[in-house]
């Protein structure tokens, strides 16, 4: 039963921390999402340009 209390205390502390800095949390999520989309589209553009690199091939329709 002791480990359950520990997990609950850690979860409550994390929730309190993120709830305190709501604006910073939302800004961080937004920023990471934007940069993630940029990274994905960069990789897709590279894959379309050179599909044979890295020993893999892309099937063309």
PyMOL commands that place a pseudoatom at each C-alpha (Angstrom):
pseudoatom trace, name=CA, resn=UNK, resi=1, chain=A, elem=C, hetatm=0, pos=[0.000, 0.000, 0.000]
pseudoatom trace, name=CA, resn=UNK, resi=2, chain=A, elem=C, hetatm=0, pos=[2.998, 2.304, 0.506]
pseudoatom trace, name=CA, resn=UNK, resi=3, chain=A, elem=C, hetatm=0, pos=[3.960, 2.384, -3.170]
pseudoatom trace, name=CA, resn=UNK, resi=4, chain=A, elem=C, hetatm=0, pos=[0.397, 3.354, -4.144]
pseudoatom trace, name=CA, resn=UNK, resi=5, chain=A, elem=C, hetatm=0, pos=[0.615, 6.406, -1.901]
pseudoatom trace, name=CA, resn=UNK, resi=6, chain=A, elem=C, hetatm=0, pos=[3.981, 7.290, -3.392]
pseudoatom trace, name=CA, resn=UNK, resi=7, chain=A, elem=C, hetatm=0, pos=[2.606, 7.159, -6.944]
pseudoatom trace, name=CA, resn=UNK, resi=8, chain=A, elem=C, hetatm=0, pos=[-0.408, 9.211, -5.906]
pseudoatom trace, name=CA, resn=UNK, resi=9, chain=A, elem=C, hetatm=0, pos=[1.823, 11.837, -4.268]
pseudoatom trace, name=CA, resn=UNK, resi=10, chain=A, elem=C, hetatm=0, pos=[4.075, 12.058, -7.334]
pseudoatom trace, name=CA, resn=UNK, resi=11, chain=A, elem=C, hetatm=0, pos=[1.065, 12.350, -9.656]
pseudoatom trace, name=CA, resn=UNK, resi=12, chain=A, elem=C, hetatm=0, pos=[-0.505, 15.030, -7.471]
pseudoatom trace, name=CA, resn=UNK, resi=13, chain=A, elem=C, hetatm=0, pos=[2.751, 16.985, -7.372]
pseudoatom trace, name=CA, resn=UNK, resi=14, chain=A, elem=C, hetatm=0, pos=[3.099, 16.834, -11.150]
pseudoatom trace, name=CA, resn=UNK, resi=15, chain=A, elem=C, hetatm=0, pos=[-0.487, 17.926, -11.638]
pseudoatom trace, name=CA, resn=UNK, resi=16, chain=A, elem=C, hetatm=0, pos=[-0.012, 20.838, -9.222]
pseudoatom trace, name=CA, resn=UNK, resi=17, chain=A, elem=C, hetatm=0, pos=[3.153, 21.947, -11.004]
pseudoatom trace, name=CA, resn=UNK, resi=18, chain=A, elem=C, hetatm=0, pos=[1.570, 21.903, -14.467]
pseudoatom trace, name=CA, resn=UNK, resi=19, chain=A, elem=C, hetatm=0, pos=[-1.661, 23.471, -13.203]
pseudoatom trace, name=CA, resn=UNK, resi=20, chain=A, elem=C, hetatm=0, pos=[0.322, 26.348, -11.698]
pseudoatom trace, name=CA, resn=UNK, resi=21, chain=A, elem=C, hetatm=0, pos=[2.029, 27.198, -14.987]
pseudoatom trace, name=CA, resn=UNK, resi=22, chain=A, elem=C, hetatm=0, pos=[-0.932, 26.621, -17.334]
pseudoatom trace, name=CA, resn=UNK, resi=23, chain=A, elem=C, hetatm=0, pos=[0.092, 29.249, -19.880]
pseudoatom trace, name=CA, resn=UNK, resi=24, chain=A, elem=C, hetatm=0, pos=[3.636, 27.918, -20.063]
pseudoatom trace, name=CA, resn=UNK, resi=25, chain=A, elem=C, hetatm=0, pos=[2.354, 24.368, -20.457]
pseudoatom trace, name=CA, resn=UNK, resi=26, chain=A, elem=C, hetatm=0, pos=[0.011, 25.346, -23.281]
pseudoatom trace, name=CA, resn=UNK, resi=27, chain=A, elem=C, hetatm=0, pos=[2.761, 27.354, -24.979]
pseudoatom trace, name=CA, resn=UNK, resi=28, chain=A, elem=C, hetatm=0, pos=[5.140, 24.414, -24.701]
pseudoatom trace, name=CA, resn=UNK, resi=29, chain=A, elem=C, hetatm=0, pos=[2.607, 22.001, -26.178]
pseudoatom trace, name=CA, resn=UNK, resi=30, chain=A, elem=C, hetatm=0, pos=[1.896, 24.403, -29.038]
pseudoatom trace, name=CA, resn=UNK, resi=31, chain=A, elem=C, hetatm=0, pos=[5.591, 24.987, -29.763]
pseudoatom trace, name=CA, resn=UNK, resi=32, chain=A, elem=C, hetatm=0, pos=[6.435, 21.283, -29.720]
pseudoatom trace, name=CA, resn=UNK, resi=33, chain=A, elem=C, hetatm=0, pos=[3.500, 20.563, -32.016]
pseudoatom trace, name=CA, resn=UNK, resi=34, chain=A, elem=C, hetatm=0, pos=[4.558, 23.197, -34.536]
pseudoatom trace, name=CA, resn=UNK, resi=35, chain=A, elem=C, hetatm=0, pos=[8.168, 22.033, -34.581]
pseudoatom trace, name=CA, resn=UNK, resi=36, chain=A, elem=C, hetatm=0, pos=[7.017, 18.411, -34.798]
pseudoatom trace, name=CA, resn=UNK, resi=37, chain=A, elem=C, hetatm=0, pos=[4.925, 19.204, -37.878]
pseudoatom trace, name=CA, resn=UNK, resi=38, chain=A, elem=C, hetatm=0, pos=[7.866, 21.037, -39.456]
pseudoatom trace, name=CA, resn=UNK, resi=39, chain=A, elem=C, hetatm=0, pos=[10.129, 18.055, -38.771]
pseudoatom trace, name=CA, resn=UNK, resi=40, chain=A, elem=C, hetatm=0, pos=[7.630, 15.579, -40.217]
pseudoatom trace, name=CA, resn=UNK, resi=41, chain=A, elem=C, hetatm=0, pos=[7.162, 17.573, -43.412]
pseudoatom trace, name=CA, resn=UNK, resi=42, chain=A, elem=C, hetatm=0, pos=[10.930, 17.985, -43.755]
pseudoatom trace, name=CA, resn=UNK, resi=43, chain=A, elem=C, hetatm=0, pos=[11.416, 14.223, -43.529]
pseudoatom trace, name=CA, resn=UNK, resi=44, chain=A, elem=C, hetatm=0, pos=[8.573, 13.630, -45.991]
pseudoatom trace, name=CA, resn=UNK, resi=45, chain=A, elem=C, hetatm=0, pos=[10.102, 16.069, -48.481]
pseudoatom trace, name=CA, resn=UNK, resi=46, chain=A, elem=C, hetatm=0, pos=[13.489, 14.383, -48.147]
pseudoatom trace, name=CA, resn=UNK, resi=47, chain=A, elem=C, hetatm=0, pos=[11.886, 10.955, -48.569]
pseudoatom trace, name=CA, resn=UNK, resi=48, chain=A, elem=C, hetatm=0, pos=[10.089, 12.086, -51.741]
pseudoatom trace, name=CA, resn=UNK, resi=49, chain=A, elem=C, hetatm=0, pos=[13.314, 13.503, -53.154]
pseudoatom trace, name=CA, resn=UNK, resi=50, chain=A, elem=C, hetatm=0, pos=[15.609, 10.547, -52.377]
pseudoatom trace, name=CA, resn=UNK, resi=51, chain=A, elem=C, hetatm=0, pos=[13.510, 7.449, -51.541]
pseudoatom trace, name=CA, resn=UNK, resi=52, chain=A, elem=C, hetatm=0, pos=[16.419, 5.043, -52.084]
pseudoatom trace, name=CA, resn=UNK, resi=53, chain=A, elem=C, hetatm=0, pos=[18.715, 6.420, -49.366]
pseudoatom trace, name=CA, resn=UNK, resi=54, chain=A, elem=C, hetatm=0, pos=[19.358, 4.304, -46.304]
pseudoatom trace, name=CA, resn=UNK, resi=55, chain=A, elem=C, hetatm=0, pos=[18.806, 1.019, -48.119]
pseudoatom trace, name=CA, resn=UNK, resi=56, chain=A, elem=C, hetatm=0, pos=[15.047, 1.464, -48.330]
pseudoatom trace, name=CA, resn=UNK, resi=57, chain=A, elem=C, hetatm=0, pos=[12.828, 2.070, -51.289]
pseudoatom trace, name=CA, resn=UNK, resi=58, chain=A, elem=C, hetatm=0, pos=[9.496, 3.750, -51.712]
pseudoatom trace, name=CA, resn=UNK, resi=59, chain=A, elem=C, hetatm=0, pos=[6.941, 2.035, -53.912]
pseudoatom trace, name=CA, resn=UNK, resi=60, chain=A, elem=C, hetatm=0, pos=[5.717, 4.260, -56.685]
pseudoatom trace, name=CA, resn=UNK, resi=61, chain=A, elem=C, hetatm=0, pos=[2.055, 3.889, -57.711]
for i in range(1, 61): cmd.bond("trace and resi %d" % i, "trace and resi %d" % (i + 1))
show_as sticks, trace
zoom trace
